[in-house]
């Protein structure tokens, strides 16, 4: 069957909604060859993309009667990966965090590169992340509201705007419109990461954004 991607979808959530345990079953389906060419990063799909969703595979196992048998279903779910930086864009290593998604609370410590890497429910769309760092004398804390599955591909204006906002460059509203604020935010990003400062989403700027934001 055909499925049209909506905002907030990811391959894991689409697979779970159709009774498929592994999102790669959809992504690697022969019918989705064109989709793979369009979206080489399976974590970044776009509203309006059209997928062929295969029927769930059914597997039969034999077992002796009048005995108990145990089966385990293996599912490949999504992971949330966030790198936390301070105001000088340095990694916040060994900072304590609390993550709340769908009412489920998890805590931990950021890695040496400031990374948080945790599994999330396939249908999760929102959450909150609180981070604390510093010593007892100068302890600081921040909280962010998260939109999970809402990041558009980098070759879209809305995708670039969202990435700029995540990196603390103000693009104005994430609306897919290149206005004065978006151009100003682009120029600020370009100046910070040694790109040609022209306010245009060119290949050089997209490459720098991909290296800084997407390659966790």
C-alpha positions, 0 to 999 in steps of 0.5 A: 500500500502507498503511504504519504509521509506527514509531519512528525513521521519517521520510518520507525513510527510508520513501520510500527503503525503498519505492524512491521517490526523493522523500519528497514523493511520499508526503506529497503523495499524494491518499490522504494528505490526512488525514495532511497535516491531522494532520501539517502539518510533514512532518518530525514524524510519529508512531508509529502514523500510517498512510500510503498509499505509492504505487507507485514511478514508472517513467520511460522514456528513449530513447537511440541504440544502441551509444552510452553514456548517462549518467543521474542520479537526484535524491533528496530526502534528510533534513537534520539541523538542530541549534542549539548553545547555551551554558549561558546559552542563547546561540548558539555561533557559529563553534564547531568540530564533528565529526558521526559518523553511520553511521560517516561523519565530517564536520566543520565550523563552526557558523553565526553563530546556532549552527546546524549543517545537514547532509544525513544518510542516509535510514535514519540513526537515531543518531549523535554530535556533538562541539563545541569552542569557546573559545580556547586558554586556555579551550577547552571541549568537549561531546559528545551522543548523537543519536537521529535521527528519534525526535522526536515531534510537539509535541502529544504529551507525549513530544514536549514532554518530548524538546524540554525535554530538548534545551533542558536542562530536565529532564522526567524520562524521555521516557515520555509520562507527566506526572509530578512531574519533567515538571511541574517541567521545564515550570514551569522552561521557562515561567518562562524564556520568560515563560509562565504558570507552571502546569506544564501543556502549554497552547497558550501553552507549546506556542507558546513551545516551537515558537518556541524549538525547532522553528523553525530 
